[in-house]
Amino acid sequence: MSTVQDILVYITVAIAVGYLVKKFLLPRSLFARKKNSSKGCGEGDCGCH
């Protein structure tokens, strides 16, 4: 039973470390999503968003 707990602990630690690396060490440009600019704003850009 302790081996199952060890495996779960290692998986949890790996997920936590992966989250922290993604959050603080990797640049945001890797995960930036392009925003859909098809919102009806009229002919020109009104600067409302």
C-alpha positions in Angstrom: 0.0 0.0 0.0 2.9 2.4 0.7 4.1 2.0 -2.9 0.8 3.3 -4.2 1.0 6.3 -1.8 4.6 6.9 -3.0 3.5 6.9 -6.6 0.7 9.3 -5.9 3.0 11.7 -4.0 5.5 11.7 -6.9 2.7 12.4 -9.4 1.4 15.2 -7.2 4.9 16.7 -6.8 5.6 16.5 -10.5 2.3 18.2 -11.4 3.0 21.0 -8.8 6.6 21.5 -10.1 5.3 21.6 -13.7 2.7 24.2 -12.8 5.3 26.4 -11.1 7.7 26.1 -14.1 4.9 27.0 -16.5 3.7 29.9 -14.3 7.0 31.5 -13.4 9.8 30.3 -15.7 8.4 29.9 -19.2 7.6 33.0 -21.2 4.0 33.9 -21.7 4.4 34.1 -25.5 4.4 30.3 -25.6 0.9 30.1 -24.2 -0.7 33.2 -25.6 -3.9 32.6 -27.4 -4.9 34.9 -30.3 -8.0 36.7 -29.4 -10.9 36.6 -31.9 -11.3 40.1 -33.2 -14.6 39.4 -35.0 -16.6 41.4 -32.4 -18.8 43.9 -34.1 -17.3 47.2 -33.4 -18.3 49.1 -36.6 -16.1 50.3 -39.4 -13.2 51.6 -37.3 -11.6 50.6 -34.1 -13.5 52.5 -31.4 -11.2 51.5 -28.6 -14.0 50.1 -26.5 -12.2 46.9 -25.6 
